[in-house]
């Protein structure tokens, strides 16, 4: 029997509730995973680190795709605001082209410009009587910087300046070359803007401090392999050679950075959000049921009252999706949406659930033999198994984790494992290749 109009409306509501979007603080769909699992809460830990620093600090926050980084960052904003911090937010992708390498000069200019924009948006006015963009153009003019093919007077249009810095490589290159010999001078100019802004905000608001969240910087990457390596190398250079320049006096700076920095710059202090652990880090991968229970609640909260039972019929049916997601929230929601799309009855039939799982698995199975062998080594050792620290291999490993072929997990120590939907496949390939190499 076809689904009734009322049943279709019900499924539509659940489908829309299951979109992969950051959740604002207070959203009833939010599941306090760290609290329920009894694990350290990275947001509370970061908020405490900011509180314990008198006037300024620098923090690197990260997470592979699908671990809820943006949702947790919004929660951090709410937690800090409740402690009377003034918190300003900027999306790095509004200012940086993710396909182009970034230089420390770009970074400093765009940090000040992004902070200027976010403060103006929140306060409704340029507190200093001018934006950072105006101040920067004035700086270029007074220092008599020459830019071939660009009229500085036209850059007084802030939108044109931001677009040129973001998307016009020739303009960015000239700015980089001009500022590279004035780097200390540029740093002083940027820091003066932040200092002046802090004083203006203190005069306007009683506060515990100023926090600036610079989000999505981890999404910088090229479009082709050569570009990817160039972008990775440029980000690595900023954080290995210029990290101190990213500390701004009087401001608590929080950068969301690519998780591969821990490999490119060993010893880098950063907090990475893990996937939810559903099995122990032992040879048998013994089940860890608290993780399953929390993920089941993530699914349950996408349904109206009574809707979960109406759709699945039982917890056991929903657990098929939960156990197939690898502890990754994005994959879990994708499995739920795909099941909703193929549901032909309520409760949903088991074959509809299995077809959604098969669809997710099929997307994982497009891999080379070389990659499969690497994945098999990861599954055996529970370590990255990087052949070396070159940008090429760091990026390739990051792609494994970003596409969820490999999961980053934390159960006491940090570790890695292959997604449960492809473990058998990569083990079979490894066995086949080992047999090829065995003497007859």
N, C-alpha and C positions, 0 to 999 in steps of 0.2 A: 504494500500500500504506500503511495507517495506521501511525503511529509505534508502536513497541513500548513496553511498560511501561518497559523499561530506557532507551530513548531519551527518554521523557517525564521520567523521573527526572533524566537528564542535563540536560535543558533547564530543569527546575525549579531545579537547583543554580545554573546560570548566571544564570537570571533573578533569583534571590535575591542572588547576588553583584553584580548590576548595579543594585541599589537606589540611589537618589539620597540617600545619607546621608554625613555627615562620616566620614572615615577616621581612626582612632586612629593615633598614631605607631607605626611598626613593622608596620602592616598590609601584608601582601604585595601587596595590590592598589594600593598607592600608587605613583605614577609621578613620579620627580623631574624634572618638566618643565623647571624653570629651569636645573637643572644640565645636562641633556642638550642644551638649546637654547643653552647658553652665555650666558644672560641673567642680569642681576643678580637675586639671590634676595631677595625682599622680607622674608622671615622672617629670614635671616641679617643683612640690613641693619638691621632693627629691633632684633634682639638686640644688635648692635654698638652701636647708638645708646643703648640702655639701659645697656650696659656702660660706655660712655664718659661717662655722666652720674654724678657722684659719689654722690648719695643719692636724687634724685627726678627725674622727668621726666614729660612728657605727650606722647602720640603718638596720631595719628588714623589708623586703618587701615580700608580700605574695599574693596569689590568688588561689582560688579553680580551679580545672581543667576546661579548656575551657573558661577562662576569658581573655586570651591573655597575661598572665604574661610574657612569654618568649619574645614575640614580644615587649612588653613595656620595658623590660630590655634592649633589643638591642637598642631601641630608646633612653633610658637613656644613654647608652654608646656613641651614636652619639652626643647627646646634650652636654655631658660633654667634649667630644673631641673638639667640636666647641668652648668651653671655655678654651681650651688649657690644660685640664687635661690629664694625662697619665692614660688610663683605661685598666686594664688587667682583663681577664675573665677566669674562670675555672668552669667546670662541676663537681659538687660534686660526681656524680655517677661514675666518672672515678677513684675516690679514696676511696669511701666508698661503702660497700656492703649494699644495702637498706634493706636486711633481717636480719642484725645483729645489736645489740645494739651498740651505740657509746659512748665513754668515753671522758672526757675533754682532756686526754693525746692524744688519737687518733686525736681529733679535732685540737689541736695545731700543732701536727707534720704534719698532712695532709694539714692544711692551709698554712704552710710555704713551704711544698713541692709543692703544687699546684701553689702557687705564683711564686716559683722558675721556674717551668715548663712554666707557661704562659709568664713570662718575657723573658725567653730564646727563646720561640717560636716567640715572637714579635721582639726581638732585634737581634736574630740570634746568640747569644753567651751568655755564663755564664759571666755576668758582673763582678762577684767577683772572677772569675778564677776557681770556683767550684760551684756545685749545692747545694741546701740545703740537698739533700739526702746524698751527700758526707760528708757534715759537720755533719749530724746527725750520720752517721756510725762512724765517727771519735770520736764524743762525746760518743757513746756507748763504744767504745774501750778504750778511756782514763779513763772513769769512771768505767771500768772493769765490765760492765753489763754482766751477764751470762744468756744465753738463751739455755735451754736444747733442744737438737735436731737440733740446728741451728748454722751454722758456720758463724760468723760475716764477715769473709773474703769474703764469697760468696755474702754477701749483698752489696758489692761494685758495683755489677751489679744493677743499679737503678731500672730496670724493675722488677727484682726478689724481691727487697725490697718492691716496691709498690704493687706487687701482693700479697706478704705475708701479708702486713698490711691490704689489702682489703679482701682477701678471705681465709686466714688461721687462723681460730679462736684461735688455740693454740698459734700461734705466737703473735697475737694481745693481748691475755690475758697475756702472759709473759711480753710484752712491757708495758702494763697497770700496772701490778704489780710492775715492776721495776721503772717506772716513777712516780707512785703514791707517793712514798716517796721522790721524787726529783721534785715535781711539780713546786715549785718556781724556782728551778734551770732550769728546762725545759722551763718555761715561759721566763726567762731571756735569754736563748739561742735562742729561737724563735724570741723574740723581737730584739735581737742583729742582727739576720739575716735580718729582715725587715729594721732595721735602716741602716745597711750597704748597702742594696739594694737601699734604698731611696737616699743615698748619691751618689751612682754610677749613678743612673738615673738622678739626678739633674745635675751631671757633664756632662752628655751626652745630655740632653734635657732641653731647657727652658720650664717650665711648671707651671701651677697653683696649682698642687698637684698631688698625686698618689691615684688612686681609684682601689680597687680590688672587683670584682663582683664574689661572690661564689654562683653559681646557682644550683637549683634542690636539695638543702638540704632538702626541704620539702617532697621529695619523699621517705625518709627513712620509711620503715614499714616492719614488718615481713611477713612470708608466712602463718602462722597459728595464731589462736586467741591468744594463749599463747605468741608467738613471737611478735605479734603486740603490746600487752600490755607491753612487756619487752622493745621493741624499743621505744614506746611512753614514757615510764618512763625514759629511758636513755636520750632522747632528752629534756624532761621536766627538768631533773636534771641539764643538761648543762646550760639551759637558766634561771633557777631559782637560782642556786648556783654559777655558774661560768661566769655569763654574763660579768663581768668586764674583765675577761681574754680574751674575744673575741674582746676587744678594743685594737688596735695595734697603738702605738705611730707613728706619721708621715704618717699614711696611713688612707684613708677613706675606711672603710669596709662596704660592702653591702651584707647582707645574705638574700637569699630567704628561708623563714622558713615556716613550716606547719601552716595553719591558725588556727588549733585547739589550738595553744599555747595561744590564747586569753582566752580560758577556763581553760587550765591547769595552767597558770601563770597569774592570774587576774592583770590588770593594766599594762601589757606588752605593751610598745609603739611600734606599728607596723601598716603598711598601707596595707590593703587588697583590692585587685581589686574586684569590684562587678560585677554581671551580669547586663545587661542593663534593666532598669526599663520600663516595658510596661503597668503597671497598678498602680494605686494609692494604698497606704496602708490604705484603708478604707474598710468598711464592704462589699461594692458592687464591690470592685476592679474596680473602674472607669478607663476606658481606658486612657492611657498616650501616645498619638500618636507620640510625637517627638522620642520616643524610637523605635517605629515601622518604622518611616521614616529613621532613621539612619541604622537600620538593613537591610532595603530594599536596601540602598546604598551599604552595605557590599556585598549583593548578586549581585547587578548590576556591581560592579567592578570586578567580576570574569568572566565577559563576554567581548568579543571583541565589538567594536563599532557596535551598532544595534543588537547584539546577545541576549540581555536581552528580547527585544520585540519579537524577532524571536522565542525564546524558550517559554516564558510565554504567549505572546499575550497581556497581560495587567498587570498592577500593582496589580489588585485584585487577580489574580491567584497566584502571588508570595507572596502576603500577607498571604495566607493560610499557607505557610511554616514559614514565619516570626512570625505569631501569635502562632505557635505551638512549637517554640524553647525555650520559657521561658526566652528569653534574653541572652541565652548562645551561644557564638559564635561557639563552637565546635558542638553543636547539630544543629545549623543552617546550617553549612557546610555539616554535615552528611545528613541532610534532602535533601539538594540540590544534593549531589552526588547520593543518593539512587533514587531520582526522575530522574536523568539523566540515570541511569542504566535501569530503566523500561520504559523510554519514547519510545512510538511506533510511534509517529508522532510529527510534529512541526506545530503550537505550541503544547506543551505537553497537553495531555488530563487531565481533572480534576481527573479522577479515578486513574491516575498514581500518582498525587500529594497526593491523599488521601491514596493510598497504602503505600507510604513512611512514611506518618504521622502514619498510623496504625502500621507499622513495629517498629518505634521508641517507640510508646506507649506500644506495647507488651513486649518490653524489660524492661520497668519500672514496669510491673504488677506482676513480680515474687517477692512477699514479704510475710512475715508472718503476721498473724493477729496482733501480738504484734507490729510489725513495722508500720502496717497500722494505728493502734490506736495512736501511737506516731506521725505519720505524720499528722493525723487529728487534734491533739492538736496544732501542729505547724501552720497548716493552719488557725486555729481559733484565736490563740494568736499572730501569726507572730513573735514568739520567739523560741529559740532552745528547750525549755521544757526539758532540761536535768534532769533526775531523780536525779543524783548526779554527782560529779566531778571525778569519778573513770575513770581509763584509758579505761576500757571496754566500758563505755557509751560515753566517748569523741570520741573514735575511731568509734563507731557505728554511732554517729551523723555525724562525718566527712565523713564516707562512704556514708551517705545520700546525702551530698552536692557534694562529688566527683563524684557520679554517677548521679547527677542532679535531684534526687528525690526531693531535697530541694534546693532552690535558695537563695543565699546571695545577698541582694539588698541594695541600698543606695539612699534614696530620702529625703535628709536632715539628718535623723537618719539612722543607720544601722538596717535592719530588715530581716526577712526570710519569705519565703512562699513556698508552695508545687507547684511542676511543674504543669502547666495548663493541661497537658495531663492525669494526674492521680487524680486531685482534686475530681472529681465526684466519682471515684472508692473508695478512702479512706473514703470519707464522707458516702458512702453507707455501708461500713464495720463498721464504727463507729456507724451508726444508727442501724444496725443489732445487734451488740454486746450490745448496750444500751437497745434494746428491749428484748434481752435475759435476761438481768438482772432486767427488770421491773417486778413488781408483777403482777400475772394474774388477 
